[in-house]
Amino acid sequence: MTDHLAAEPTAGRRVLLLAHTGRAESCAVAKACAEALAGRGVAVRLLPGEAADLIGDGPVPAGHEVWSPEDAGPGGPGAGCELAVVIGGDGTILRAAEVTRDSGIPLLGVNLGHVGFLAEAEQDDLAVTIDAVVDRSYDIEDRLTLEVLVLLDGEVLTRTFAVNEASVEKAERQRMVEVLVEVDGRPLSRWGCDGVVLATPTGSTAYNFSAGGPVVWPQVEAMLMVPISAHALFARPLVVDPRSVMSVEVQDRPDGAGVLWCDGRRTVDLVPGARVEVRRGERPLRLVRLHQAPFSDRLVAKFRLPVAGWRGAPGPGEG
């Protein structure tokens, strides 16, 4: 991307706009959102790569600005922003959680993906969503996150985080990985398996769900441990105290290498003897909420669950 002339940001208010610009539909929605917000007095900050896709190489439009890594202060791209509007699916929101982690600003997701459990609005709700941002008519919900450490012989090799889950998995398709799992420093069991998912309530509808773990309401304070295809008699999903520390140790065998995945986005190779420790993160994920619908309604809508014949009271918007 060529250098832009900096446009004067709208005084006072600013939001960060993040989008999956690899999709034409997402670009179109992001452009419409940026123009609408800028037109109503809220400056829009873009990341350099996304700005190249959304506004090209010409002058930066009024009410827009392009974040410059060279001028970055504490907080990164989200510094000085009220919130981040995220155009895309859950994967884009997970990327936004990485981008805004240092600033801690809340995320407002506009779903263009398939399920979009983390998103609050759909594409058809864009006008209402913009009104809510401009009027500040929204609530902020804090979600539990995970702090993830990789250790070897007691030395911390990697420190990272996860919003949905951290999963320890086999490194090679044709082999299992043998692990010893612990909770609060006490051993529970040893398995040969395809992996172990360590999840948050927010992530209970993601990989945890596919692996056979329970769906946990996001307000519940807990963490989850779910074995994947374990060759063992006792290999059931566990729900543990949020103050606990869950650990997975890759057993020291010649073919015992594994890999750590965090939110399906970041990986760390695990040599035999490596240990992964997961505990509650100090920084929650902050999500913007426009509606107060029960989580049950979100489950029904996102998973298209069959509820025909229910004779209870109608929910919001139902006849």
SVG drawing of the C-alpha trace seen along z (x, -y; Angstrom):
<svg xmlns="http://www.w3.org/2000/svg" viewBox="-49 -18 63 67">
<polyline fill="none" stroke="black" stroke-width="0.4" points="0.0,0.0 1.3,-3.4 1.5,-6.2 -1.7,-8.1 -2.2,-11.7 -3.7,-11.7 -7.3,-12.9 -8.4,-15.0 -10.2,-12.6 -13.6,-13.6 -13.0,-15.3 -13.7,-13.4 -15.0,-10.0 -13.3,-7.2 -13.9,-3.5 -11.7,-0.8 -13.1,1.0 -11.8,4.5 -13.1,6.6 -12.4,9.8 -11.4,8.0 -10.7,11.2 -14.5,11.4 -16.2,8.9 -19.4,9.0 -17.4,8.1 -15.6,5.2 -18.9,3.8 -20.4,3.9 -17.3,2.5 -17.2,-0.4 -20.9,-1.2 -20.3,-1.0 -17.3,-3.3 -19.0,-5.9 -22.1,-5.9 -20.1,-6.3 -17.9,-9.0 -20.9,-10.8 -22.4,-10.9 -19.4,-12.3 -17.6,-9.1 -14.1,-8.8 -13.1,-5.4 -9.7,-3.9 -8.5,-1.2 -5.5,1.1 -3.1,0.4 -3.7,3.7 -7.4,3.4 -7.4,-0.3 -5.6,0.7 -8.6,3.0 -11.3,0.6 -10.2,-2.8 -7.4,-2.0 -4.3,-4.2 -6.0,-7.6 -6.4,-10.2 -7.9,-9.1 -11.6,-10.1 -12.8,-12.6 -13.6,-11.0 -11.2,-8.1 -7.7,-7.4 -5.1,-4.7 -3.3,-3.4 0.4,-3.6 2.6,-1.0 5.4,-3.6 3.3,-5.9 1.9,-3.2 1.8,-3.9 0.5,-1.7 -2.7,0.1 -1.9,0.7 -4.5,0.1 -7.4,-0.2 -5.8,-3.0 -8.2,-5.9 -11.1,-4.0 -14.5,-3.5 -14.9,0.0 -14.1,2.1 -16.7,2.9 -15.8,6.3 -17.3,7.3 -17.1,11.0 -17.6,14.3 -16.3,15.7 -12.8,16.1 -12.6,12.4 -13.8,11.7 -11.1,13.9 -8.5,12.0 -10.0,8.8 -9.5,10.1 -5.7,10.4 -5.5,7.0 -7.3,5.2 -5.9,7.2 -3.5,4.5 -6.2,1.8 -9.0,3.9 -11.7,2.1 -15.0,4.0 -15.9,5.8 -19.1,5.4 -19.4,8.2 -21.5,7.9 -21.9,11.5 -21.1,12.4 -20.1,16.0 -22.0,19.2 -22.8,19.4 -21.3,16.3 -21.8,17.1 -19.6,14.2 -21.3,11.7 -24.1,9.5 -25.6,8.2 -26.4,9.6 -25.7,7.8 -29.4,6.8 -29.2,5.0 -26.4,2.7 -28.4,-0.6 -29.6,0.3 -26.1,1.3 -24.7,-2.1 -27.5,-3.9 -26.5,-2.0 -22.8,-2.9 -23.6,-6.6 -26.0,-6.8 -23.9,-4.6 -27.0,-2.5 -25.4,0.8 -24.1,2.9 -20.7,4.5 -20.4,8.1 -17.2,9.5 -16.3,13.1 -13.7,15.4 -10.5,16.0 -7.6,18.4 -4.0,17.7 -1.9,20.4 1.7,21.3 4.0,23.8 6.8,25.1 9.7,27.5 11.7,28.6 10.0,25.8 11.0,23.0 8.3,21.0 8.8,21.2 5.6,19.5 2.9,17.4 -0.3,16.7 -4.0,16.5 -7.2,18.0 -10.8,16.8 -12.5,20.0 -10.0,22.8 -6.5,24.1 -6.1,27.6 -3.2,30.0 -3.2,32.3 -1.2,35.0 1.4,33.7 1.1,36.5 -2.2,37.8 -1.2,41.5 -0.2,41.4 -1.8,40.6 -0.3,38.3 0.1,39.7 -0.7,37.1 -1.0,36.9 -3.7,34.5 -3.8,32.7 -6.1,30.3 -4.6,28.1 -1.3,30.0 -2.8,33.4 -2.8,36.1 -6.2,37.3 -5.4,39.8 -3.1,40.7 -4.4,41.2 -3.4,42.0 -5.6,39.7 -6.0,37.3 -5.9,34.4 -7.4,32.5 -9.5,29.4 -9.3,26.8 -12.2,24.4 -14.0,21.4 -17.8,21.2 -17.7,18.9 -15.8,21.6 -18.2,24.3 -20.1,23.9 -17.0,24.2 -14.3,26.9 -15.5,28.1 -18.9,28.7 -17.6,30.7 -15.4,32.8 -18.5,33.8 -18.2,31.3 -21.1,29.6 -22.7,26.3 -22.1,23.9 -24.0,20.6 -21.4,17.8 -22.2,16.3 -21.1,19.4 -17.7,19.1 -16.0,22.4 -13.4,24.0 -13.7,27.2 -11.5,30.1 -12.5,32.5 -10.5,35.4 -10.6,36.1 -10.9,39.7 -9.1,40.9 -8.2,44.6 -9.2,45.0 -12.0,46.1 -12.2,42.8 -12.0,40.0 -15.1,37.9 -15.5,34.1 -14.8,32.2 -16.1,28.8 -13.7,27.3 -13.5,24.3 -12.4,21.1 -9.7,20.7 -8.2,24.1 -5.1,24.8 -5.6,27.4 -2.4,29.0 -1.6,31.4 1.8,32.9 3.1,34.6 4.7,37.8 8.3,38.3 8.2,40.9 10.2,40.9 6.9,40.4 5.3,38.2 5.4,34.8 2.3,32.7 1.1,29.2 -0.8,26.5 -3.5,24.6 -5.0,21.4 -8.4,20.5 -7.4,22.4 -5.2,19.4 -1.8,19.7 0.3,22.8 3.2,23.9 5.1,27.2 5.3,29.4 8.3,31.7 8.1,34.8 8.1,33.6 6.4,30.3 3.7,29.1 0.8,26.9 -0.8,25.0 -4.1,23.2 -5.7,20.9 -8.2,18.1 -6.9,15.0 -6.5,11.7 -8.0,9.8 -11.6,10.8 -13.0,10.6 -15.3,7.6 -18.3,8.0 -20.8,5.3 -24.4,6.4 -27.3,4.7 -30.0,7.2 -30.8,8.8 -32.2,12.0 -31.6,15.2 -28.7,17.4 -31.3,20.2 -32.7,18.0 -29.2,17.6 -28.6,21.4 -31.9,22.0 -31.2,19.3 -27.5,20.2 -28.0,24.0 -31.4,23.8 -32.8,26.1 -36.3,27.6 -38.6,26.0 -41.9,26.2 -44.8,27.2 -43.5,25.3 -46.4,23.8 -44.6,21.3 -44.7,17.5 -43.5,15.9 -40.1,14.3 -39.2,10.8 -40.4,10.3 -42.5,13.5 -46.3,13.5"/>
</svg>
